[in-house]
Amino acid sequence: MKKGFTLIELLAVIVILAIIALIASPIVVGLIEDSNKQAAERSTEAVASAAKTRSALNQMNPTTYPKITTAKDLPVDNAPTAGTVTYNSDGTIALSGVVFGSYTCTYTNAAGAACTK
């Protein structure tokens, strides 16, 4: 008597693995997209923090620390490729059109960061 698996048994295992892969792949892709969006939102918050710091420095010494209105010019790691910084009269800041990869983000003090693809 020979030991081993029949062709039918092997094909059954392959079909089951294929079904599992088809079910799991959209879930994994969704998780990756969610984590990329969260990373873009956290990066936008880091840019906002840098803009707030720059605004405070500007109030202390406007000659040495002029206001930066382009988000990519702020000194942060993983700087955005585009975006506008707006300094409001009440001391808050707003970011618009901040681009991280395929995400475009906005930031306001009231709403925080929000990104869309």
KAVEN-V559539 format. One record per pair of residues at least 12 apart in sequence whose C-alpha atoms are under 7 Angstrom apart, sorted by the first residue. I is the first residue (numbers start at 1). GAP is how many residues later the second one is. Records with the same first field share a line. If there is no record, write none. Layout:
BEGIN
I: GAP  GAP
END
This chain:
BEGIN
37: 78
40: 60  63  75
41: 72  73  74
44: 61  69
45: 68
47: 29
50: 24  25  26
51: 23
52: 41
54: 13
55: 12
69: 15  16  17
70: 13  14  15
71: 12  13  14  27
80: 18  19  20
81: 18  19
82: 15  16  17
83: 12  13  14  15  16
84: 12  13  14
92: 17
93: 15  16
94: 13  14
95: 12  13
102: 15
103: 12  13  14
104: 12  13
END
